[in-house]
Amino acid sequence: MIALRKTFLKGSIAVLLIITASAVYAGGSRDRYGYGPGMMGGGYGYGMMGGGYGPGMMVSGWDATQGNTPEELGLERISLEDARKRVSAYLDSYGYKNLEIDEIMEFDQNFYALIKEKDTGKSAFELLVDPYRGYVGPEPGPNMMWNVKYGHMSWTSQAPDTMPVSVAKARESAQNYLDKIGKGYSVEEKPDEFYGYFTAHILKGDQILGMLSINGYTGQVWFHSWHGTFRSMDKED
């Protein structure tokens, strides 16, 4: 069965997204961002990494079903630098000495952090930061289900170094997906390679509109539907 979901990639640009049923999160309750029980311990219930979100929890700290907004609750949005500090503290608190922040991106709905390994330079996993409460936790979707080293579905602590799907093939699969949405959308030249999948920025011209991931074993594409409109980015040199 095909589920349809409409999301705004930027401003008033509405895009109809097609997500296969096999890409739906595995079981459990879901909040307004699609979170449910998953990997990485902490609020998720079991796994490896620890984290701040719980099943069905309102990620940005307000109850959308009751019509409350952050402003009505007296909440102020944190800055990009605040988000970076919170992610750094999160990594330190779990003793991840070999991991560091590669980039922080700010979206309407959350901050996104890409974490990489210091020794290999390879992307490790992805985190989200609540833009009002500052809670830090693992990103849903591919980060949970496709990450064969750090994710809930990890096969072994010794993840394979290579994937059957090459970078070129991953970009091709992603572009085919975007072409079905509409004209003018493209995939960044060098997607970030994780253990089991790739994640890439969606572009229109030179503007970032959103993100998607490509499975490194099947080529399946999974759109990140939980970010909202892109605002800014801070990337390490």
C-alpha positions as CSV (number, residue, x, y, z in Angstrom):
1,M,0.0,0.0,0.0
2,I,1.3,3.5,-0.8
3,A,0.9,6.2,1.8
4,L,0.8,9.8,0.6
5,R,2.2,12.6,2.6
6,K,2.3,16.3,1.7
7,T,5.0,18.5,3.2
8,F,6.4,22.0,2.6
9,L,10.0,21.9,1.5
10,K,10.5,25.7,1.5
11,G,8.1,28.5,2.1
12,S,5.0,27.9,0.1
13,I,6.5,25.1,-2.1
14,A,4.2,22.1,-1.5
15,V,5.4,18.8,-2.6
16,L,3.5,15.5,-2.8
17,L,5.7,12.8,-1.4
18,I,5.3,9.0,-2.0
19,I,6.6,6.8,0.8
20,T,6.3,3.0,0.5
21,A,4.8,1.1,3.4
22,S,8.1,-0.6,4.0
23,A,9.5,2.7,5.0
24,V,6.9,3.3,7.8
25,Y,8.4,3.3,11.3
26,A,8.2,0.0,13.1
27,G,5.3,-0.1,15.5
28,G,4.5,1.9,18.5
29,S,2.9,5.3,19.0
30,R,4.0,8.3,16.9
31,D,4.0,12.0,17.6
32,R,3.6,14.9,15.2
33,Y,7.2,14.3,13.9
34,G,6.7,10.5,13.3
35,Y,8.7,9.4,16.3
36,G,8.1,6.0,17.9
37,P,9.9,3.3,19.8
38,G,13.3,2.7,18.2
39,M,17.0,2.3,18.8
40,M,19.5,3.9,20.9
41,G,18.2,3.5,24.4
42,G,17.2,6.4,26.7
43,G,13.6,7.4,26.0
44,Y,13.3,5.0,23.2
45,G,13.4,2.0,25.4
46,Y,16.3,-0.1,24.2
47,G,19.3,0.0,22.0
48,M,22.8,1.5,22.1
49,M,23.0,5.2,22.3
50,G,20.8,6.8,24.8
51,G,18.6,9.7,24.1
52,G,16.1,12.3,25.2
53,Y,12.9,11.4,23.3
54,G,10.2,8.9,24.4
55,P,7.5,7.1,22.4
56,G,4.7,9.4,21.4
57,M,6.4,12.4,23.0
58,M,5.8,15.9,21.7
59,V,9.3,16.6,20.4
60,S,9.1,20.4,20.5
61,G,7.5,20.4,23.9
62,W,4.0,21.5,23.1
63,D,0.7,19.6,22.6
64,A,-0.3,20.2,19.1
65,T,-3.6,18.4,19.6
66,Q,-4.7,21.0,22.2
67,G,-3.7,23.9,19.9
68,N,-0.9,25.1,22.2
69,T,2.0,26.9,20.5
70,P,5.5,27.5,21.9
71,E,4.7,31.1,22.4
72,E,1.5,30.3,24.4
73,L,3.7,28.2,26.7
74,G,6.3,30.9,27.0
75,L,9.0,29.0,25.2
76,E,11.8,30.7,23.2
77,R,13.6,29.1,20.3
78,I,17.2,28.2,21.0
79,S,20.0,29.3,18.7
80,L,22.1,27.2,16.3
81,E,25.1,27.6,18.7
82,D,22.9,26.5,21.6
83,A,22.0,23.4,19.6
84,R,25.6,22.6,18.9
85,K,26.4,22.9,22.7
86,R,23.6,20.5,23.5
87,V,24.7,18.0,21.0
88,S,28.3,18.2,22.3
89,A,27.1,17.7,25.8
90,Y,25.0,14.7,24.7
91,L,28.0,13.0,23.1
92,D,30.2,13.7,26.2
93,S,27.5,12.4,28.5
94,Y,27.6,9.0,26.8
95,G,31.4,8.8,26.5
96,Y,31.6,8.9,22.7
97,K,35.3,9.9,22.5
98,N,35.7,8.9,18.9
99,L,32.7,10.9,17.7
100,E,32.3,14.6,16.8
101,I,29.9,16.9,15.1
102,D,30.3,17.3,11.4
103,E,27.4,19.7,10.7
104,I,24.4,21.3,12.4
105,M,21.4,22.3,10.3
106,E,18.5,24.4,11.5
107,F,14.9,23.7,10.3
108,D,11.6,25.0,11.4
109,Q,10.7,21.8,13.3
110,N,14.1,20.9,14.7
111,F,17.9,21.2,14.6
112,Y,19.7,18.3,12.8
113,A,23.2,17.2,13.7
114,L,25.4,14.8,11.6
115,I,27.9,12.9,13.8
116,K,31.0,11.4,12.4
117,E,33.9,9.2,13.6
118,K,37.1,10.9,14.2
119,D,39.4,8.1,13.2
120,T,37.7,7.1,10.0
121,G,36.0,10.3,9.0
122,K,32.9,8.4,8.2
123,S,29.4,9.5,9.2
124,A,28.2,7.6,12.3
125,F,24.6,8.7,13.1
126,E,22.1,11.6,13.0
127,L,20.6,13.5,15.9
128,L,17.7,16.0,16.3
129,V,17.5,18.8,18.8
130,D,14.1,20.2,20.0
131,P,14.2,23.9,19.0
132,Y,12.4,25.0,22.1
133,R,13.2,22.6,24.9
134,G,16.7,21.7,23.6
135,Y,16.2,17.9,24.1
136,V,18.6,15.8,22.1
137,G,17.8,12.4,20.6
138,P,18.3,10.1,17.6
139,E,16.7,11.0,14.3
140,P,13.9,8.6,13.3
141,G,13.8,6.7,10.0
142,P,17.0,5.5,8.3
143,N,19.1,6.5,11.2
144,M,17.2,3.9,13.3
145,M,16.3,1.3,10.8
146,W,19.1,1.3,8.3
147,N,22.2,2.1,10.4
148,V,24.0,-1.3,10.6
149,K,26.5,-0.2,13.2
150,Y,24.8,2.4,15.5
151,G,21.1,1.8,14.9
152,H,18.4,-0.3,16.4
153,M,18.6,-2.6,13.4
154,S,22.4,-3.0,13.6
155,W,23.6,-6.4,12.7
156,T,27.0,-6.4,14.4
157,S,29.5,-4.1,16.1
158,Q,31.8,-4.9,13.1
159,A,29.8,-3.2,10.3
160,P,30.9,-3.8,6.7
161,D,33.1,-1.1,5.2
162,T,31.4,-1.2,1.9
163,M,27.8,-1.3,0.6
164,P,26.5,-2.8,-2.7
165,V,25.0,0.5,-3.7
166,S,27.7,3.0,-4.8
167,V,27.5,6.7,-4.3
168,A,26.7,7.2,-7.9
169,K,23.9,4.6,-7.8
170,A,22.6,6.2,-4.6
171,R,22.4,9.6,-6.3
172,E,20.7,8.1,-9.3
173,S,18.0,6.5,-7.1
174,A,17.5,9.7,-5.2
175,Q,17.2,11.7,-8.4
176,N,14.7,9.3,-9.9
177,Y,12.6,9.8,-6.7
178,L,12.8,13.6,-6.9
179,D,12.0,13.6,-10.7
180,K,8.7,11.9,-9.8
181,I,7.9,14.8,-7.5
182,G,8.5,17.6,-9.9
183,K,11.0,19.5,-12.0
184,G,14.0,21.4,-10.7
185,Y,14.8,19.3,-7.6
186,S,18.3,17.7,-7.4
187,V,20.6,15.8,-5.0
188,E,23.8,17.2,-3.7
189,E,27.0,15.9,-5.4
190,K,28.4,14.1,-2.4
191,P,25.9,12.4,-0.1
192,D,27.1,11.6,3.4
193,E,27.9,7.9,3.7
194,F,26.8,6.1,6.9
195,Y,27.0,2.4,7.8
196,G,24.2,1.0,5.7
197,Y,22.8,4.1,4.0
198,F,23.5,7.6,2.5
199,T,21.9,10.9,3.5
200,A,21.8,13.8,1.1
201,H,20.5,17.4,0.8
202,I,17.6,18.1,-1.6
203,L,18.4,21.2,-3.6
204,K,16.5,23.5,-5.9
205,G,19.2,25.5,-7.6
206,D,21.7,26.2,-4.9
207,Q,19.1,26.3,-2.1
208,I,18.7,23.5,0.4
209,L,15.0,22.4,0.6
210,G,15.2,19.2,2.7
211,M,16.9,15.8,3.1
212,L,16.5,12.2,2.1
213,S,18.3,8.9,2.7
214,I,19.1,6.0,0.3
215,N,19.5,2.5,1.5
216,G,23.0,1.2,0.8
217,Y,21.8,-2.3,0.1
218,T,18.5,-1.9,-1.8
219,G,18.6,1.7,-3.1
220,Q,15.3,2.5,-1.4
221,V,14.7,6.2,-0.8
222,W,13.3,7.6,2.4
223,F,12.3,11.3,2.6
224,H,13.0,13.1,5.9
225,S,9.4,14.4,6.4
226,W,10.0,15.7,9.9
227,H,12.2,18.8,9.4
228,G,10.1,21.5,7.9
229,T,11.6,24.5,6.1
230,F,15.4,24.9,6.1
231,R,16.9,27.9,7.8
232,S,20.7,27.8,8.2
233,M,23.7,25.5,8.5
234,D,27.0,25.4,10.4
235,K,29.5,22.8,9.0
236,E,33.0,22.0,10.3
237,D,35.8,22.8,7.8
